Amino acid sequence: MKGMKEIFENINIDSWVQHFLRSPHQFNKPHDSDAELIEIPGNSHHYLAVTIDTVAEEITSGLYQDPYTMGWVTVMACLSDLAAVGAEPLGLVVSASIEPSRDRTFTNSIARGMEDACRTLGIFILGGDTNITPTISLTSCALGLVPRENAMTRRGCKPGEDVFITGGLGIGNALGLVRLTKLPSDYFPEKIYRPVAHIKEGQILRKYVSCCMDTSDGLLTTLDQLMRLNGLGFVVDCDWERILEPEVLELCNKTQTPPWLMIAGPHGEFKLLFTISAKVADKVLAQPQFEGTNLIRLGKVQQTPAISLALPSGQSVNIDMAPIRNLLQTVGADLEQYVREFRSIGKKLGLE
Amino acid sequence: MKGMKEIFENINIDSWVQHFLRSPHQFNKPHDSDAELIEIPGNSHHYLAVTIDTVAEEITSGLYQDPYTMGWVTVMACLSDLAAVGAEPLGLVVSASIEPSRDRTFTNSIARGMEDACRTLGIFILGGDTNITPTISLTSCALGLVPRENAMTRRGCKPGEDVFITGGLGIGNALGLVRLTKLPSDYFPEKIYRPVAHIKEGQILRKYVSCCMDTSDGLLTTLDQLMRLNGLGFVVDCDWERILEPEVLELCNKTQTPPWLMIAGPHGEFKLLFTISAKVADKVLAQPQFEGTNLIRLGKVQQTPAISLALPSGQSVNIDMAPIRNLLQTVGADLEQYVREFRSIGKKLGLE
């Protein structure tokens, strides 16, 4: 959008996309949806939803230390993209590129993490590829079907609509905080970080929502991306007890960490964020099919393209996510400087 | 098969697969086909064909030095798997994990290689993912549809059938030889290595063949794999002028390289190898739809599970591919020793 600072990641994606002719059978445009939506010859009712995701930086940076987490997240990241378009999964394929020094226990644990993530959701790994590489990277590609008239995208929200999430926030950034600030692991054990893709929720929501995106990159990055795509803004009701997971809140209290970091950091939790007409929200979301889903009202869509944090103090603060989203590259991947500058942005805004 | 030495790569794949429950909607078993074949709900006529492939070792080992080749092969490797099951491609997604030190020229060239490979075949890149990683790896995942009754697999050949390939062999191993023996690049310029997936040929052949596999890992590895799956062997008519590409033959002559290395090495050329009833082969393959395809009769399926090379000298040699396929691991990835031991196997067999 005009007047907004560009996001390096979006520029990078566009620099790839500019080389590629667009398929005439593709429904979505670049950035428009969490999974690609493709017409299938002979099937006028569904799109094939397909998405690919690599987990690598999270491992080489030391964020994930347990191979089981590595496998689990590789699979869930892709399945969450399917969830965010409302697809019914057909399965997935995986490619594991692993260092020669790793032993069988390590690769077995990755495989079990992948498989357990799939079994949690009744989904199957269909096949894959393995390679020996100097540094690890794990890729998965997930496939699904979604009814054409109900496929969810990131576009379509309107001012005044309600914003919801399908569960509490912060487990991804809590783990990130523990690693970045070198806190002992037991402050937030890695095994708490077992995000589950909200496949079932996506399939129910697809009939009602105006737009949907998963929070794989953290809440505020998700909202920033939706703001840029829709030309609208969001008010976030920062009622921390209500929107953060209990373990995350506990970590914040124990370590005197300002809770805004748990929604501003880039390591998300794979919940679905969606917008829905305020008129029907209560009625729709009270349906028995949402039983077991922790739907949380997060705030509102607003006309002004800004992310406004409505703080517990009663104050409202507009947060510009561009410098935060670009920060890792700005500091040249120096993680100590990253944490320092991240928090200094918070201080300037009165969030710390 | 009983009595045969195990292949490390197959053991490795099985060690992953053992963790994974098999989808009740998957037609193929592990190892059985170049792409996974999956039932699509509501479509009783087609399988969804899906395959994932990572190109990494070929780059980090210095085999590919031109980023355009890296992009090209990443895409073609997957498309060739679709070709080998006879699928009609729906498109592909890519994931590029690249070192932070690489500049825009480098990534642009990868993207152009990917796109040009796709355009050669009228196929589209649907989306993807990018990451910054300590070492490069490029993954693609391709999707297609194939009529259920005509999907080709690696199983089904019968003794006495003819074996064909859809074009001349050796460009992959020729490039490999130049790199491994440190010959000047102009002996076999990397840009000669632009394999094209035989998508059209696969779609025609699927009606007639008894089994099919691409030669991505070189001819003899392909035959060895088919031998293990079918419990049958193959006679290869080693008429080098007829089965090797002219540039490959020229390299062999110029450098006094024994031509068997061009079919025994592990870096293939993405031709389709297929078996077909000898009774119908001539009639089927003379059809006008094969115009423009260089179909080469390679040999025969034999009852004995052995790969028999019928040499120009009139001699016949049985080659055990297990020590060759396992060699890179046996020598601990020492490339000089690899070349030495590879050739000493040839000397013992009288192939050098």
Interface residues (C-beta under 8 A of the other chain):
Chain A: N12 I13 S15 W16 H19 F20 L21 R22 S23 H25 Q26 P30 E36 I38 I40 P41 G42 N43 H45 H46 L48 V50 T51 I52 D53 T54 A56 E57 T60 E88 L90 G91 V93 V94 S95 A96 S97 P100 R104 T107 N108 A111 R112 M114 E115 C118 R119 F124 I125 L126 G127 G128 D129 T130 N131 I132 T133 P134 T135 S137 T139 C141 L143 L145 A333
Chain B: N12 I13 S15 W16 H19 F20 L21 R22 S23 H25 Q26 P30 E36 I38 I40 P41 G42 N43 H45 H46 L48 V50 T51 I52 D53 T54 A56 E57 T60 E88 L90 G91 V93 V94 S95 A96 S97 P100 R104 T107 N108 A111 R112 M114 E115 C118 R119 F124 I125 L126 G127 G128 D129 T130 N131 I132 T133 P134 T135 S137 T139 C141 L143 L145 A333
